[in-house]
Amino acid sequence: MGTKTIIEIETAPGNWSIRAQGAVIGDTSRALLLREDGYEPVLYIPREDLQMVFFDKSDKTTHCPHKGDATYYHLAGKNRRDENVAWSYEAPRDGVSEIAGYLAFHKGAVTIDLVS
C-alpha cells in the first residue's frame, strides 16, 4: 500500500513580474504556490495576468496521477520560439482545482521576480 502524496496550494504573497526574451510578459499579485512531496515548489500564474498573445498551445500533454492532464505551451517572442516552456492543468483533479486557468513554467524558461 503506497503513501498518499500531499499537495498544498497557497497564495504566494506579493507582486510578481514575469519576463522572457527581454520583455515583461506578465505581472500578478494573484500567484499560487503549489508544494508537492518530493518536488520543488512551483509558482502558478493566472493566465489573465500574462500576455497570452506570446503563447502557442503545444501538442504535448502529460499526465499526473495527482493533478490530472497537463497541456503545454510554447513561448513565441520576437526573435525565437521556446518550446514547451509552460504547462497548465485545464481540468485539474479534485483537491487541486485552484490551479485551473493558471500557467507554471519550467525552471529557467522565464524570469520570475518578487517585486514587492
C-alpha positions in Angstrom: 0.0 0.0 0.0 1.5 3.3 -1.1 1.6 6.5 0.9 -0.6 9.4 -0.1 1.0 12.3 -1.9 0.5 15.6 -0.1 -0.2 18.6 -2.3 -0.6 22.0 -0.7 -1.6 25.2 -2.6 -1.4 28.6 -1.0 -1.4 32.2 -2.2 2.1 33.5 -3.0 2.2 36.9 -1.3 3.5 39.9 -3.1 3.6 41.2 -6.6 5.4 39.1 -9.2 6.9 40.2 -12.6 7.4 37.6 -15.3 9.9 38.3 -18.1 11.1 36.3 -21.1 13.3 37.2 -24.1 13.8 40.7 -22.7 10.1 41.6 -22.3 7.7 41.7 -19.4 5.1 39.1 -20.3 3.2 39.2 -17.0 2.6 40.9 -13.7 0.5 39.5 -10.9 -0.4 39.7 -7.3 -2.5 36.5 -7.6 0.1 33.8 -8.0 -0.3 30.5 -6.3 2.4 28.4 -4.8 2.0 24.6 -5.1 4.0 22.3 -2.9 4.1 18.6 -3.7 6.0 15.9 -1.8 9.3 15.2 -3.5 9.3 18.3 -5.8 10.5 21.9 -5.6 7.6 24.3 -5.0 6.1 25.6 -8.2 4.6 29.1 -8.8 1.4 29.2 -10.9 0.5 32.4 -12.6 -3.1 33.3 -13.7 -3.5 33.4 -17.4 -5.4 36.7 -17.1 -2.2 38.3 -15.7 0.0 37.0 -18.6 0.4 38.3 -22.2 -1.1 35.2 -23.7 -0.6 36.5 -27.2 3.0 35.3 -26.8 1.9 31.7 -26.0 1.0 29.0 -28.5 -0.6 25.8 -27.3 1.7 22.8 -27.9 0.7 19.2 -28.9 2.5 17.9 -25.9 0.5 16.6 -22.9 1.5 14.7 -19.8 -0.5 13.0 -17.0 0.0 13.4 -13.3 -2.0 11.0 -11.2 -2.4 13.7 -8.5 -3.2 16.8 -10.6 -4.6 15.4 -13.9 -3.6 16.1 -17.6 -1.2 18.9 -18.3 -1.3 20.9 -21.6 2.0 22.6 -22.7 2.7 26.0 -24.3 5.4 27.4 -26.5 6.6 31.0 -25.9 6.8 32.9 -29.2 8.9 36.0 -28.9 10.2 38.5 -31.5 13.4 36.6 -32.2 12.8 33.0 -31.3 10.2 30.4 -30.2 10.9 28.5 -26.9 9.3 25.1 -27.0 7.1 23.7 -24.2 8.2 26.3 -21.6 4.9 26.3 -19.6 2.2 23.9 -18.6 -1.4 24.2 -17.4 -4.0 21.9 -15.9 -7.1 22.7 -17.9 -9.3 20.5 -15.7 -7.3 19.6 -12.6 -8.4 16.8 -10.3 -10.4 17.4 -7.2 -8.3 18.8 -4.4 -6.1 21.0 -6.8 -8.9 22.8 -8.7 -7.4 26.2 -7.7 -4.7 25.9 -10.4 -7.2 25.7 -13.3 -6.6 28.7 -15.6 -3.0 29.1 -14.3 0.4 28.5 -16.1 3.5 27.2 -14.5 7.0 27.5 -16.1 10.0 25.2 -16.4 12.9 26.4 -14.3 15.0 28.9 -16.3 12.4 29.3 -19.1 11.3 32.7 -17.8 12.5 35.0 -15.1 10.0 35.4 -12.2 10.8 38.1 -9.7 9.1 39.2 -6.5 8.9 42.9 -6.9 7.1 44.0 -3.7 
